[in-house]
């Protein structure tokens, strides 16, 4: 979280849409997905599709592709994306409540007001809408569905500058606390989410760019806290957008390169880098 990733990122470049999975603006996360893969659970796929001045939310049977249920929602909405590797999220732990997000940009700049809406995908019924002043995008959900984690954009000139915030879905309020690494006084980050992995209530995100050292942001979604893991590379590798972050059965985080080679191994309990390729 301490690392400042200086990046001028154009849409389409592979601590942020167009039909098909695409970016709604450069910044920590890639925005929203409309069409194509959407989000899956079991034998169902949830997809949003533009429908004039509205958005169609479709529940599609993965085996055969038949549309099981659908509804129209006024405005532009999409399935939240949390990293440029195409990882989508937004389904609450109850398995039936789906959060949809708005594009990051409105008109010529970042949104001055952001809304998220919750949909019961069994009844295809809109449950509630969350409204916040400022520009926000989705980041993660807690295992019990109480906390919604958001990226808050704090610079109108540079959308890669952001903070992580938590919204209490039970009380319906944005927590005053900024989610940050307690080992550091810094609460503001800058960078782009390359790839995401999750395990045991933790959301691990590799951040990187072309001019600064990459890091892994470890978000404890159950306890509204985070740890930043600095990586030993002096600069971001040329092909870091092709890297993938994964967990294994031995309690490790592993960053793999484009050819599947393990480049970084991190102990998930101590957050210590166990091994690393110095010049990937």
C-alpha positions in Angstrom: 0.0 0.0 0.0 3.0 2.3 0.5 4.1 1.9 -3.1 3.2 4.7 -5.6 2.6 3.3 -9.0 3.0 6.0 -11.6 1.0 5.0 -14.6 -0.7 6.7 -17.5 -3.0 3.8 -18.5 -5.1 3.9 -21.6 -8.3 1.9 -21.8 -7.5 -1.5 -23.4 -4.0 -1.9 -21.9 -3.5 -5.4 -21.1 -2.6 -0.2 -4.2 -8.5 1.6 -12.0 -17.3 -0.2 -20.7 -18.4 -1.0 -23.7 -20.2 -4.2 -24.6 -18.0 -7.2 -23.7 -15.7 -7.2 -20.7 -13.9 -3.8 -20.9 -12.7 -1.0 -18.8 -14.8 2.0 -17.9 -11.7 4.1 -17.2 -8.1 3.8 -16.1 -7.6 3.4 -12.4 -7.2 0.8 -9.7 -9.8 -1.5 -11.1 -11.1 -2.0 -14.7 -14.7 -1.0 -14.0 -17.7 -3.0 -15.1 -18.5 -5.9 -17.5 -21.4 -5.8 -19.9 -22.0 -8.9 -22.0 -19.7 -11.9 -22.6 -18.7 -13.8 -19.5 -20.4 -11.9 -16.8 -20.4 -13.7 -13.4 -21.1 -17.4 -12.8 -22.4 -19.5 -9.8 -23.2 -23.1 -10.2 -25.0 -23.6 -13.5 -26.1 -20.0 -13.8 -24.4 -17.1 -15.5 -25.4 -13.4 -14.7 -24.9 -11.0 -17.6 -25.7 -7.4 -18.1 -26.5 -6.1 -21.6 -27.2 -2.5 -22.8 -30.9 -2.0 -23.6 -31.3 1.5 -24.9 -31.7 3.8 -21.8 -31.8 0.8 -19.6 -29.7 -2.3 -18.8 -31.0 -5.8 -19.2 -29.9 -8.3 -16.5 -30.1 -11.9 -17.7 -29.7 -15.1 -15.8 -28.5 -17.7 -18.3 -28.2 -21.4 -17.9 -24.6 -22.3 -18.5 -25.5 -25.7 -19.9 -27.2 -24.8 -23.1 -27.3 -21.0 -22.9 -31.0 -20.6 -22.3 -32.2 -17.4 -20.6 -33.9 -18.4 -17.4 -34.8 -15.0 -16.1 -34.3 -11.4 -17.0 -35.3 -7.8 -16.0 -34.6 -4.3 -17.2 -33.0 -1.6 -14.9 -33.1 2.0 -15.9 -29.6 3.5 -16.5 -26.2 1.9 -17.2 -25.2 -0.9 -14.9 -22.7 -3.8 -15.1 -21.1 -6.7 -13.3 -18.1 -5.3 -11.2 -14.6 -6.2 -12.4 -11.9 -6.2 -9.7 -8.7 -6.7 -11.8 -7.5 -6.5 -15.3 -7.3 -10.3 -15.5 -11.0 -10.3 -16.0 -12.0 -11.3 -12.4 -15.6 -10.4 -11.8 -17.4 -10.2 -8.4 -20.5 -8.8 -6.8 -22.5 -11.9 -5.7 -23.3 -11.8 -2.0 -22.7 -14.9 0.2 -26.4 -15.7 0.3 -26.0 -16.8 -3.4 -29.0 -14.8 -4.6 -28.2 -11.1 -4.1 -26.2 -9.5 -6.9 -24.6 -6.1 -6.7 -24.4 -4.1 -9.9 -22.2 -1.0 -10.4 -22.2 2.1 -12.5 -19.4 3.1 -14.9 -16.7 5.1 -13.2 -17.0 8.0 -15.6 -20.0 10.2 -16.2 -19.7 12.8 -19.1 -16.2 14.1 -19.3 -14.9 13.1 -15.9 -15.2 11.0 -12.8 -18.6 10.7 -11.2 -19.6 13.2 -8.6 -22.2 10.8 -7.3 -22.0 7.0 -7.5 -24.8 4.4 -7.0 -24.7 0.6 -6.5 -27.9 -1.5 -6.7 -28.7 -4.9 -5.2 -30.8 -7.4 -7.1 -32.5 -10.6 -6.0 -31.6 -12.8 -8.9 -34.1 -15.4 -8.0 -37.1 -13.1 -7.9 -35.5 -10.6 -10.3 -36.4 -7.9 -8.0 -34.5 -4.7 -7.1 -33.9 -4.7 -3.4 -32.1 -1.4 -2.6 -29.8 1.2 -4.1 -26.8 2.7 -2.4 -25.9 6.3 -3.2 -22.6 8.0 -2.3 -21.2 11.4 -3.0 -18.0 11.1 -5.0 -16.5 8.5 -7.4 -16.3 4.9 -6.2 -16.0 1.4 -7.7 -16.5 -2.1 -6.3 -13.6 -3.9 -4.7 -14.8 -6.9 -2.5 -17.4 -8.3 -0.1 -17.0 -9.7 3.4 -17.7 -13.4 3.9 -20.9 -12.7 5.9 -22.1 -10.1 3.4 -22.0 -7.2 5.9 -19.2 -5.1 4.4 -18.9 -3.8 0.9 -15.4 -2.7 0.1 -15.0 0.2 -2.3 -12.3 2.0 -4.2 -12.7 5.8 -3.5 -11.1 8.0 -6.2 -9.6 11.0 -4.5 -8.1 12.9 -7.5 -10.1 14.3 -10.4 -6.9 14.7 -12.4 -5.5 11.2 -11.8 -7.9 8.3 -11.4 -5.2 6.0 -10.3 -5.0 7.7 -6.9 -7.4 6.1 -4.5 -8.3 4.8 -1.0 -10.0 1.6 0.1 -13.2 2.2 2.0 -15.8 0.0 3.7 -19.6 0.3 3.5 -21.7 -1.3 6.3 -24.6 -2.9 4.4 -26.4 -3.7 7.7 -26.4 -0.1 9.1 -26.4 1.5 5.6 -23.4 3.8 6.1 -19.9 4.4 4.9 -17.4 3.7 7.7 -15.2 6.8 8.5 -12.2 4.6 8.8 -9.9 4.2 5.7 -8.9 0.6 5.2 -5.1 0.7 5.3 -2.0 -1.2 6.5 -1.6 -0.3 10.2 2.2 -0.6 9.8 2.2 2.5 7.6 0.7 5.9 8.2 -0.2 6.2 4.5 -3.9 5.7 3.6 -3.8 6.7 -0.1 -2.5 4.4 -2.9 -1.9 4.7 -6.5 -1.8 2.0 -9.1 -3.7 -0.6 -11.2 -5.1 -4.0 -10.2 -3.4 -6.6 -12.3 -4.8 -9.9 -11.0 -6.9 -11.1 -8.0 -7.0 -14.2 -5.9 -9.2 -15.0 -2.9 -9.0 -17.4 0.1 -10.5 -17.7 3.5 -12.0 -14.2 3.6 -8.9 -12.5 2.1 -8.8 -10.7 -1.2 -5.2 -10.6 -2.6 -4.5 -8.2 -5.5 -1.3 -7.7 -7.4 -0.7 -4.1 -8.3 1.9 -3.0 -10.8 2.8 -0.7 -13.6 5.8 0.4 -15.6 7.6 2.8 -13.4 7.4 1.5 -9.8 7.9 -1.6 -7.7 4.8 -3.9 -7.7 3.1 -4.9 -4.5 0.4 -7.3 -3.3 -2.6 -5.7 -1.4 -3.9 -8.3 1.1 -7.5 -7.2 2.2 -8.9 -9.0 5.3 -12.6 -8.6 4.3 -13.9 -10.1 7.5 -12.1 -7.6 9.8 -11.9 -4.4 7.7 -8.1 -4.4 7.6 -5.3 -4.7 5.1 -1.6 -5.5 4.7 0.7 -4.4 1.9 3.4 -6.8 0.7 6.2 -5.1 -1.1 7.8 -7.2 -3.9 11.5 -7.1 -4.6 11.3 -6.0 -8.3 12.8 -2.6 -8.8 10.4 -1.9 -11.7 7.3 -3.5 -13.1 8.0 -6.3 -15.6 7.2 -5.6 -19.2 4.5 -8.2 -19.3 3.0 -7.8 -15.9 -0.5 -7.7 -17.3 0.0 -11.3 -18.2 0.9 -12.3 -14.7 -1.5 -14.2 -12.5 -1.8 -14.4 -8.7 -2.9 -17.7 -7.1 -3.1 -19.4 -3.8 -2.0 -23.0 -3.1 -2.8 -25.6 -0.5 0.3 -24.9 1.5 -0.6 -21.4 2.6 1.3 -19.6 -0.1 0.5 -16.8 -2.6 2.2 -17.4 -5.9 2.7 -14.9 -8.7 3.2 -16.7 -12.0 4.5 -15.3 -15.3 3.1 -15.6 -18.8 4.6 -19.1 -19.2 3.4 -20.3 -15.8 6.7 -19.9 -14.1 6.5 -19.1 -10.3 8.1 -15.7 -9.9 7.1 -14.8 -6.3 6.1 -17.0 -3.4 4.6 -15.4 -0.3 3.7 -16.9 3.1 0.1 -15.9 3.7 0.4 -16.0 7.5 3.5 -13.9 7.9 3.2 -12.0 4.6 6.9 -12.6 4.0 8.3 -13.1 0.5 9.8 -16.6 0.6 11.3 -16.6 -2.8 11.5 -14.4 -5.8 12.9 -14.2 -9.3 14.9 -10.9 -9.1 14.7 -10.1 -12.8 11.5 -11.6 -14.2 
